[in-house]
Amino acid sequence: MNEVSLLEAINMALHYEMAHDPDVVVLGEDVGVNGGVFRATVGLRDRFGFKRVIDTPLAEGLIAGVAVGMATQGLKPVAEFQFQGFIFPGMEQIVCQAARMRNRTRGRLSCPLVYRSPYGAGIHSPEHHSESVEALFAHIPGLRVVIPSSPRRAYGLLLSAIRCPDPVLFFEPDRIYRSLKSQLDDDGVGLPLDVCYTLRPGRDITVVGWGACLQEILRAAEVLADQDIQCEVIDLATIKPLDMATILASVRKTGRLLVVHEACGSFGVGAEIVARVCEGAATALKAPPRRLTGVDVAVPYYRNEAYYLIDEQEIVDAACTLMESWT
C-alpha cells in the first residue's frame, strides 16, 4: 500500500472507476486541461480522452444540468464545482431536477450522478471559497450528502457514490486535502454509504463530527484521555441520510453528546442530531447535549480565519463542561 493524501485518494478513485466502468464521465471547469483548481482530476484526460473528461465553460448551471441529462440517458457523470460557494447557480438543476427525477418519473428514470466540490475554511481564501453549506442540501429529499474525513474514506466513499443509482453531493474538506496522509490500497473496494464510522471507542462522551473537524476532535480526544475522560469519536461521513442508530447506541452508552461542525450553528446538521437524540435517548442523558459550531457570519478573510475555526482546546473545554453538568 502507498501513503497518499486525501486529494490523491480522490484522484485514485476517479481513475479506478473510469477504468472499470466506461459509462463514467467527468466534467467541470478545467478538469481536463490542468486537472482542476486543486489537481483532483490530473491525468484523467491523458488516460481517458476528451469524450470522457470534458472541460466546461464557467457556468455552474450548465454543469449541473448537463450532468442530469447525462445521468438519465445511461451515463454516470461526476461533475465538479470548483468550490462549494460556486454551486448556487446550479441549485435549480440540482434541487428541481436531479433530486426529483426518480419520484417525478415514478421510477422510470434514475439519476446516478455525483456532484463533487471542495468546501470549508482554512485555506486563506474569500468567503465563497470557504463556505460549509451541507445543511442546505441535507434538507432536500432525493439527495445524498457525503463528506469524507480521511484518504481511505474519501477513496471508498467516492467509489460508492459513483456506483449509487441516485444523486450524491460529495463535499471534500480542502483544508486537509494535502495535510492528511495515510496508507491506501487502490483495490476498488467501496465503503458503505448511509453509515457512521466509529473512529475511537469511549465510555464518557460521544463526540460526533465530519470532514476536517475530525482532526481536531481526535487530537482533543487524546488530551482528554490523559484526564481520564474517554471520548467515543464518530465520523458522520454521510450527512443525509443520518445513521442515527449508531449515534443513539453510543449516547445510550456514554450518556453525553457533543456535536462539532464548522458550519454555522443555526438550523444546522448538529441541531438535527441533538433533536433526534433528545427524542430517542433522552432518558440516557447525563448532561444536556451540546453543539460546538461555526458562528453565524460569513467566513472572514484569512487574518481572522483562526477565530472562526474550531480548535482543539475549544473541544477539550466543551467536553470538560459536559462532564461537569448533570450527574
Secondary structure, DSSP 8 states (H G I E B T S, - for coil): -EEEEHHHHHHHHHHHHHHH-TTEEEEETTTTTSS-TT-TTTTHHHHH-TTTEEE--S-HHHHHHHHHHHHHTT-EEEEE-SSGGG-GGGHHHIIIIITTHHHHTTTS-----EEEEEE-S-SS--GGGS---HHHHHTSTT-EEE---SHHHHHHHHHHHHH-SS-EEEEEEGGGTTT-EEEE--------SS--EEEE--SSEEEEE-TTHHHHHHHHHHHHHHTT--EEEEE--EEES--HHHHHHHHHHHS-EEEEEEEESTT-HHHHHHHHHHHHHGGG-SS--EEEEE-SS----GGGHHHHS--HHHHHHHHHHHHTS--
